[in-house]
Amino acid sequence: MNILGQEEKERKIFVERLNQFIEFTQTEVDKGVNPGGHYKAVWTRDAAFILKDQFLSGHYKVVLQQILLIWSNQIIATEKPSISLLYGTLKKKPLLYGRGSPEMGFNPIIADDNIKKRFDGALPTTLYYEKGFCEVYGQNPDIDSIALMISTTSWILYKLLDLEDNSTKAEPAITLSLNERMDNKRENEIPFLKLSLNDIINFLIPCMLKAVIYLQKRDIDNDGLLEQKHNEDWMDTILRIGKVVYSQACWILALKNFSMLLRKIGNKKESKRLEKMTNRAILAVEDKMWSPKDGCYIDLLDADLHLDEKMHNRLVTQDISLYLVALTEEGNNDASYKHGDSINMKEYSNFENYIDNINLDMYQRGLSTLEVLKKRAWKNNLPLVTETEITKTGPWLLKTNEYHNHTFWPWITGIEMLARTRFGRIDDCSFLLSKFVSTDGIHSNMLYEWVNPLTFQGNGAYPFRTGISSIRIAAIESLTHRAYNTTLISNT
């Protein structure tokens, strides 16, 4: 059998499907950073994925504006500005918190100065620009929203610095013109202003350092793992409380990408400190959250009267795949959304082998985790967010195969695709992409927020931009990995 010929055939099919998917979904990515459908506000965690997708699509200035708006709503204990920049002087919106917390009776209340002091440095879960307030969904700010925004912001700034370094123009490659408030276009009190990339970086670095300090405080028992209360992650009805693998992964991604940015701008001391924090977090996950019995990474949840007993440290959730992404997150790859058939294999001859940065034990654990997900969390050839139904949820009482309860989510599936690509399982990635686009065309039901695995009916927001962006990001990286692997075979 001609291995190279088979590789080329499979790659051609993948390229055709990827180009079709990217072309079909591009109009949604161009619209904004809210998740789409009936969602009008900005969810910080969702924005982290949509912004990266928009950046890869070439919308650099829009991305920077949105990043600045999100960070301008950082929760600060004191109104004293730490840096002179337009967005640092925006009037702060009222902050609500507690709607997702059973301890608070699932009732939101307005955060007073004492609460803001406790949340100092965090980002809100949601920014309701039209309604004029921000919200922390749980009893505390969610770890993943803050960490993912640190990670994406750092990644984008790193890439923009690369663009400036490689620019042949006399002027900087990125200059942002701001002549109105994008969060409220009826207000025109802000004058025209131009900000250089350095201005923006100088504003955002202290914001992110402050956010890191907040997240450090979430390691209450100082074991290297961050703790959370009920519903303080993306599955905001499942009532997970304790130490969640997915949340540690978000934290590790934040530390890795922020460390790289700091090293890029010459702050080697702070970069090294974050590298040490990264290593400590990874070692803690490997030591405490790897389950030899299950052959995968498992959440360490607190026994709690609000929590379904099935969730107590033995339920496999699809979002553990983000930890495999975090383990292999090194370098800033040059993937972008030029048409896939124009990608030259030689262009990727030095494409990084992701597993070079982890030891053999971690590599084997990663492969085992992916196999466990396929055996325990896939149903009808669809990966589900929980391996079985959950009987106790809140504040929304979920039926089986509804929302976060034993359903298919394109967003987390994109993360699993990324993990499978980085661990060399690119055929799995191709298979999962075929669920969205095949010889029959685009499967529009798969562009909903979530899908019932029994009926394949889409539910929730449509089209759900977070899921679309996650799939696009994963698929384009898988394509570059395919090009790299094909080149290796050719050279051999």
C-alpha positions in Angstrom: 0.0 0.0 0.0 1.3 3.5 -0.9 1.3 5.2 2.5 2.2 8.6 1.1 -0.6 8.3 -1.5 -3.1 7.3 1.2 -2.0 10.2 3.4 -2.4 12.6 0.5 -5.9 11.3 -0.2 -7.0 11.7 3.4 -5.5 15.1 3.6 -7.3 16.2 0.5 -10.6 15.1 1.9 -9.9 16.9 5.2 -8.8 20.1 3.3 -12.0 20.1 1.3 -14.2 19.7 4.4 -12.2 22.2 6.4 -12.4 24.9 3.6 -16.2 24.3 3.3 -16.7 24.6 7.0 -14.6 27.7 7.3 -16.3 29.4 4.4 -19.8 28.5 5.7 -19.1 29.8 9.2 -16.9 32.8 8.5 -19.9 35.3 8.6 -20.7 34.3 12.1 -17.1 34.8 13.3 -17.0 38.2 11.7 -20.0 39.5 13.8 -18.8 39.8 17.4 -17.6 38.1 20.5 -21.0 37.3 22.1 -21.8 33.6 21.7 -24.6 34.3 19.1 -28.2 33.2 18.9 -30.2 34.6 21.7 -27.1 35.5 23.7 -26.5 39.3 23.4 -24.0 39.7 26.3 -20.3 38.8 26.3 -19.3 35.7 28.2 -15.6 36.0 29.1 -14.8 32.3 28.6 -16.6 32.1 25.3 -14.9 35.3 24.1 -11.5 33.7 24.7 -12.2 31.2 21.9 -14.0 33.6 19.6 -11.3 36.2 19.8 -8.6 33.7 18.9 -10.7 32.6 15.9 -11.2 36.3 14.9 -7.4 36.9 15.2 -6.6 33.9 13.0 -9.1 35.4 10.5 -7.1 38.6 10.4 -9.3 40.9 12.4 -6.5 42.3 14.5 -7.9 45.7 15.4 -11.4 44.5 16.3 -9.8 41.8 18.5 -7.7 44.4 20.3 -10.7 46.6 20.9 -12.7 43.8 22.4 -9.9 42.6 24.6 -9.5 46.1 26.0 -13.2 46.4 26.7 -13.2 43.1 28.5 -10.2 43.9 30.6 -11.6 47.4 31.3 -14.3 45.6 33.3 -11.8 43.8 35.6 -13.0 43.9 39.2 -10.9 46.4 41.1 -11.1 47.0 44.8 -10.1 50.6 44.4 -11.0 53.0 41.7 -7.5 54.5 41.7 -6.2 54.0 38.2 -3.0 52.0 37.9 -2.1 53.1 34.4 -3.0 56.0 32.2 -5.0 54.6 29.3 -8.4 55.5 27.9 -10.0 52.2 28.8 -8.7 52.4 32.4 -10.9 55.4 33.0 -14.2 53.9 31.9 -17.0 54.1 34.5 -17.4 50.7 36.2 -20.7 49.0 35.8 -22.7 47.5 38.7 -21.6 44.0 39.6 -24.0 41.2 40.5 -23.0 37.8 41.9 -24.5 34.5 43.2 -27.1 33.5 40.7 -25.5 30.1 40.2 -24.7 29.4 43.9 -26.9 27.1 46.0 -25.4 28.6 49.2 -26.9 31.9 48.1 -30.2 30.3 47.2 -29.5 30.9 43.4 -30.4 34.6 44.0 -28.1 37.3 42.6 -27.2 40.3 44.8 -25.3 43.5 44.1 -21.6 43.2 45.2 -20.6 45.8 47.7 -17.1 47.2 48.4 -16.2 44.3 50.6 -17.1 41.7 47.9 -15.2 43.7 45.3 -12.2 43.6 47.6 -12.5 39.8 47.8 -12.8 39.6 44.0 -10.0 42.1 43.3 -8.3 41.2 40.0 -10.9 38.8 38.7 -12.9 39.2 35.6 -16.7 38.9 35.5 -18.4 35.9 34.0 -20.6 38.0 31.8 -20.7 41.6 30.5 -24.2 42.8 29.9 -23.4 45.9 27.9 -26.9 46.6 26.8 -28.3 46.2 30.3 -25.5 48.1 31.9 -24.1 45.6 34.4 -21.7 42.8 34.9 -22.2 39.4 36.6 -20.2 36.9 38.5 -22.4 33.8 38.1 -21.3 31.8 41.2 -20.4 32.7 44.7 -16.9 33.5 43.4 -15.5 34.5 40.0 -15.1 31.4 37.8 -11.5 30.3 37.4 -11.9 29.3 33.7 -13.2 32.7 32.5 -10.3 34.6 34.0 -7.6 32.1 33.1 -8.7 31.6 29.5 -8.8 35.3 28.9 -5.3 35.7 30.3 -4.2 32.8 28.0 -5.9 34.2 24.8 -4.8 37.8 25.5 -1.2 36.8 26.0 -1.3 34.5 22.9 -2.6 37.3 20.7 -0.2 40.0 22.0 2.7 37.6 21.5 1.6 37.1 17.9 1.1 40.8 17.3 4.6 41.5 18.6 5.9 38.9 16.1 4.0 40.7 13.3 5.6 44.0 14.3 9.1 42.4 14.5 8.6 41.1 10.9 7.0 44.3 9.6 9.0 46.1 6.8 6.9 49.3 7.2 8.4 52.4 8.9 5.3 52.6 11.1 4.3 50.0 13.6 2.2 47.2 12.1 -0.6 47.6 14.6 -2.0 51.0 15.5 -5.5 51.0 17.0 -7.8 53.9 16.4 -10.6 54.3 18.9 -13.2 56.9 18.3 -16.2 55.6 20.1 -17.4 53.3 22.9 -18.0 49.9 21.4 -19.9 48.7 24.5 -22.4 51.6 24.2 -22.4 53.4 20.9 -24.9 55.9 22.1 -22.2 57.5 24.3 -19.8 59.7 22.3 -17.9 61.4 25.0 -14.6 59.7 24.2 -12.5 61.6 21.7 -10.6 60.0 18.8 -7.4 58.4 20.0 -4.6 56.3 18.6 -2.9 53.7 20.7 0.2 51.8 19.8 0.7 48.1 20.5 3.1 49.1 23.3 0.4 51.3 24.9 -2.0 48.4 24.8 0.5 45.9 26.2 1.5 48.4 29.0 -2.1 48.6 30.0 -2.8 44.9 29.8 0.3 43.4 31.5 -0.6 44.9 35.0 -4.2 43.8 34.5 -3.1 40.2 33.9 -0.6 40.2 36.7 -3.4 41.3 39.0 -5.6 38.5 37.7 -2.9 35.9 38.3 -2.6 37.1 41.9 -6.4 36.6 42.3 -6.2 33.1 40.9 -3.3 32.2 43.1 -5.5 32.9 46.1 -7.9 30.2 44.9 -5.4 27.5 46.0 -6.8 27.6 49.4 -4.9 24.6 50.9 -1.6 25.5 49.0 -1.3 22.1 47.2 -0.8 23.6 43.8 -4.5 23.0 42.7 -7.2 25.7 42.5 -10.5 25.1 44.4 -13.9 26.2 43.3 -17.4 26.4 44.7 -20.6 25.1 43.0 -21.1 26.0 39.3 -17.9 28.1 39.0 -16.9 26.7 35.7 -18.5 26.3 32.2 -20.8 23.5 33.3 -22.9 26.0 35.3 -25.6 23.6 36.4 -23.7 20.5 37.4 -22.7 21.8 40.8 -19.1 20.7 40.8 -17.3 21.8 43.9 -13.7 21.1 44.8 -10.8 20.5 42.4 -11.7 20.2 38.7 -9.3 19.0 36.1 -10.6 21.4 33.5 -10.1 24.4 35.7 -6.5 23.4 36.4 -6.0 23.2 32.7 -7.3 26.7 32.2 -4.9 27.9 34.9 -1.9 26.1 33.3 -2.8 27.6 29.9 -2.9 31.1 31.4 0.5 30.7 33.1 2.2 29.2 30.0 1.0 31.8 27.5 1.5 34.8 29.9 5.0 33.5 30.7 5.8 33.4 27.0 4.6 37.0 26.5 6.6 38.3 29.5 9.7 36.6 28.1 9.0 38.1 24.7 8.9 41.7 26.1 12.1 41.1 28.2 10.6 40.5 31.7 12.6 37.3 32.2 12.3 37.3 36.0 8.5 37.4 36.0 8.4 34.9 33.2 10.6 32.5 35.1 8.3 32.8 38.2 5.3 31.9 36.1 7.1 28.9 34.6 7.8 27.6 38.1 4.1 28.1 39.0 3.2 26.2 35.8 5.4 23.2 36.7 4.0 23.1 40.2 0.4 23.0 38.9 1.2 20.3 36.4 3.0 18.2 39.1 0.0 18.6 41.4 -2.4 17.4 38.7 -0.2 14.4 37.9 0.2 13.6 41.6 -3.3 14.1 42.8 -5.7 13.9 39.8 -4.4 11.0 37.8 -6.5 7.9 38.5 -4.7 4.6 37.8 -8.0 2.8 38.4 -9.8 4.8 35.7 -6.8 5.3 33.4 -7.5 9.0 33.1 -7.5 12.3 34.9 -10.4 12.6 37.4 -11.9 15.6 39.2 -11.4 15.6 43.0 -14.8 16.8 44.2 -15.9 17.5 47.7 -18.7 15.3 49.1 -21.6 17.8 49.4 -25.3 17.7 49.9 -25.9 19.7 46.7 -23.8 17.4 44.5 -25.0 14.3 42.7 -23.3 11.2 44.1 -22.4 10.1 40.6 -20.1 13.1 40.4 -18.0 12.1 43.3 -14.6 11.6 41.8 -15.5 8.8 39.4 -17.5 10.4 36.6 -15.6 11.1 33.5 -16.2 14.4 31.9 -15.1 15.4 28.3 -13.5 18.7 29.5 -10.6 16.8 31.0 -9.3 16.9 27.4 -8.3 20.5 28.0 -5.6 19.4 30.4 -4.0 17.4 27.5 -4.1 20.7 25.5 -2.5 22.6 28.3 0.3 20.0 28.7 1.2 20.4 25.1 0.8 24.1 24.8 4.2 25.4 23.8 5.3 27.8 21.1 3.0 30.1 19.1 2.1 28.3 15.9 1.6 30.2 12.7 -1.7 28.7 11.7 -4.2 31.0 9.9 -7.3 30.6 7.8 -5.8 30.9 4.4 -7.4 28.2 2.2 -6.1 24.8 3.2 -5.3 23.7 -0.3 -2.7 26.4 -0.5 -0.8 25.1 2.5 2.6 24.0 1.3 3.9 20.9 3.2 7.4 22.3 3.2 6.1 25.3 5.0 5.4 23.0 8.0 8.5 20.8 7.8 9.5 22.2 11.2 6.1 22.0 12.8 6.6 21.4 16.5 6.2 17.9 17.9 4.0 18.8 20.8 5.0 15.8 23.0 8.6 16.9 23.1 7.8 18.9 26.2 6.3 16.1 28.3 7.8 13.0 29.6 6.9 9.5 28.6 4.6 8.8 31.6 2.6 12.0 30.8 2.4 11.0 27.1 1.1 7.5 28.0 -1.4 9.0 30.4 -2.6 11.4 27.7 -3.2 8.5 25.3 -4.9 6.5 28.0 -7.2 9.4 28.8 -8.2 9.8 25.2 -9.0 6.1 25.0 -11.1 6.3 28.2 -13.0 9.2 26.8 -13.9 7.2 23.7 -14.9 4.1 25.7 -16.8 5.9 28.4 -18.0 9.3 27.2 -18.9 8.6 23.5 -22.4 7.7 22.6 -23.7 7.0 19.0 -20.2 8.1 17.8 -20.6 11.4 19.5 -18.4 12.5 22.5 -20.6 13.7 25.4 -19.8 16.2 28.1 -20.6 13.7 30.9 -20.3 9.9 30.6 -23.7 9.3 32.2 -26.8 11.3 33.1 -26.8 13.6 36.1 -29.8 13.4 38.5 -29.1 16.5 40.6 -28.6 19.8 38.9 -29.3 23.5 39.7 -30.4 26.2 39.3 -31.8 24.7 36.1 -33.3 21.2 36.8 -32.0 19.4 33.7 -33.5 16.4 31.9 -31.2 13.8 30.5 -29.6 14.8 27.2 -30.3 18.5 28.0 -27.8 21.3 28.3 -24.8 20.0 30.4 -26.5 16.7 31.2 -25.1 13.9 29.0 -25.2 15.9 25.7 -22.9 16.7 22.8 -21.3 20.2 22.8 -19.3 21.4 19.8 -17.3 23.7 22.0 -15.8 21.0 24.2 -15.6 18.7 21.2 -13.3 21.2 19.5 -11.1 21.0 22.6 -11.1 17.2 22.4 -10.2 17.4 18.7 -7.2 19.6 19.6 -6.1 17.2 22.3 -6.3 14.2 19.9 -4.3 16.1 17.2 -1.6 17.0 19.6 -1.3 13.4 20.8 -1.1 12.1 17.2 -4.7 11.0 16.9 -5.5 13.1 13.8 -7.7 10.4 12.3 -10.0 10.9 15.3 -10.0 14.6 14.6 -11.0 13.9 10.9 -13.8 11.7 12.1 -15.1 14.4 14.5 -14.9 17.1 11.8 -17.0 14.8 9.6 -19.8 15.2 12.1 -20.0 18.9 11.1 -19.3 18.7 7.4 -19.3 15.6 5.1 -20.0 14.7 1.5 -23.6 15.7 2.2 -22.5 19.3 3.1 -22.7 21.2 6.4 -24.7 19.6 9.1 -26.4 22.7 10.5 -27.9 20.8 13.5 -24.3 20.5 14.8 -23.9 24.3 14.9 -26.3 24.6 17.9 -25.1 25.2 21.4 -25.7 21.5 22.2 -27.1 18.4 20.5 -29.2 15.5 21.9 -27.1 12.4 21.2 -30.2 10.2 20.8 -32.2 12.4 18.3 -29.3 14.5 16.9 -31.6 17.5 17.4 -29.8 20.8 18.1 -30.8 22.9 21.0 -29.9 26.2 22.7 -28.4 29.1 20.8 -28.0 28.9 17.0 -25.6 29.4 15.5 -23.4 29.1 18.6 -20.2 31.0 17.8 -18.2 29.5 20.7 -18.6 26.0 19.3 -17.9 27.1 15.8 -14.7 28.9 16.8 -13.5 25.9 18.8 -14.0 23.5 15.9 -12.3 25.9 13.4 -9.3 26.4 15.7 -8.9 22.7 16.2 -9.4 21.7 12.6 -6.8 24.2 11.2 -4.2 23.0 13.7 -5.0 19.4 12.7 -4.4 20.4 9.1 -0.9 21.8 9.9 -0.2 18.6 11.8 -1.2 16.5 8.8 1.1 18.6 6.6 4.0 18.0 9.0 3.3 14.2 9.2 3.1 13.9 5.5 6.4 15.7 5.0 8.0 13.3 7.5 6.8 10.3 5.6 8.0 11.8 2.3 11.4 12.5 3.8 11.7 9.0 5.2 
